[in-house]
């Protein structure tokens, strides 16, 4: 009996030490990046991508055009994923086609301005409805 308790205690101790180490490492990394907003980090990334592309191909990319294309691709992929998810729910009998259509209508009627919480993104910084504070709605 004592052997099992000892194994559990050692395992628990290892998990606590590993978690503490990860939290400290994350906190140090996060504190270095706190001066930048997510938008400025994205802009920096796209500027770097454009520079690397120009170096590799000899062709320059307009960063604002790249940003526009990136945003468009992101929206199109999100729409495709939502349509696939809704179709799977209809196929599985969890929603009717009418309910899926109502959800799409509701989703498209929402304003484009994201709701922000105290941590900057989503409702409560990614801890809101759905995944990462991204909407929610009547189907959840």
N, C-alpha and C positions, 0 to 999 in steps of 0.2 A: 504494500500500500504506500509506504513512504517513498519507494522508488518512483512510482507514478507521479506523486506530488512533486518530487524533486525534478523530474523531467518537465513537468508543466511549468514549474517556477523558472527553470533555466530557459525554457522556450519563451516565456513571457518576458524575462529580462532581456533576452536577445532582441525581441520585437521592440521593446521600449527603447533600447539603445539605438537600434537602427532607425526608428521613427524620429528620435531626438536628433540624430545626425542629419537626417534628411531635412528636417524643419530648419535647423541652423543653416545648412547649405542653401536652402531655398530663400531664407530670410536675407542672407548676405547677397545673393543674386538679385533678389527683388529690390533691396535697398539701393543697389547700384543703378537700377533702371527706373526708379521712381520719378526721376526728373523728366522723363519722356512720357508723353501721352501715347495711347495705342495708335492714334492717327499719325503722330510723328514717327513712331517706330515703323508703321506701314510705309510711310513716305520714304524713310531711310532705306527700307528693304527694296522698294521698287526702284529707287535711284541706283542702288547697288546692282540690282539685276540688270538695269539698262546699261550700266557701265561695263559689267562683265560681258553682256551680249555684244556690245560694241567692240570690246577687246577681242572677243572670240571670232566675230564675223566681219568686223570692219564696217558694220552698218549701225548707225545711231538710231535709238528709239526715243521718241518723245515721251517723257515720263508722265505727262498729263494724259496722253493717249493710252499709255500702258495702264494707268490708274483707272481710266474709264473702261477699258477692255476687261480689266480684272474685276471691277465692280459688276459689269454686265454678266460675265461668266459666273460669278458667285451667285447672282440673282437667278440666272437660268438653271444652275445646278440645284439650288434650293427649291425652285418650282418643280423641277423634274422629280426630285426626291419626295416632295410633298404629294405630287400626283401619283407616284408609285405607291407610297404608303397608303393613301386613301383608296387606291384601287385594290390593294391587298386586303384592306379592311372590308371593302365591299365584297370581294371574292370569298373571304372567310365568313361572311354573313354577320360581321360585327356592326356594320353600318349598311344602310340602304344607299342606293345611288343618289336619292334625293337628299339624304343627310350629308353625303360627301359633297354634293353640289352646294348645299347651304353653307357648309364649312368654308369652301373655296370663296364663296361670295362674301362671307363674313371676313375672311382673311384679307381679301383684296380691298375691302372697304376701310381697313384700318389705316391710320395715318402712317407716313413713311418715317416720321420722327420717332426714334426709339425712346422708350421710357428709361430714365436713368435713376439709379439708386445711390446710396451713400458711397458705394465703392466704384461707381463710374459706369458700369455696363449692366444692362438688364435691370430687373427689379431686385435691388439689393445686391448688385454686383455679381450676377450670374447665379443667384440662388432663388430666382423667381420661378415663374411658371415654366414648365417644359424644360428643355435642355438649354442650359446656359442663359436662362432668362429670355429665351426667344419665343415670345408669344405664349400660346396656350390655347384656350378657347373651349368651345362646347364639347369637343370630342374627347377630352381628357378625362 
